[in-house]
């Protein structure tokens, strides 16, 4: 009788290894999802901007999301391994931020994607997201000042 390779104890070991590996990386799941969300948003806005410019959208260009996703997610995973197994305690001695390397890597990748999202959004709408955000924050600060001033006058 021929035994399937996945029916014996080997499959139990493989499943256990995958489960252990997943458990090890579980603390950075939100960072991985956030980086992935920014990549997907950039891709969608890039497609929209290309469509608006009249460019032909090819499967080759669209396929670039796969290596980008693998590279970015791998960078975050490697940063986490460095944090946990190599440099985390040393860095915590100077900077009391858990998973510092992982968070720095994720922030850099998200910033790069945010710049690209801003460029695509500006190509689509003609508006700069960063300038709009600054104006919105300024308006909020002015409204807060006006409310505080009104509150002080009525007291």
Order of alpha helices (4+ residues) and beta strands (2+ residues): alpha-alpha-alpha-alpha-alpha-alpha-alpha
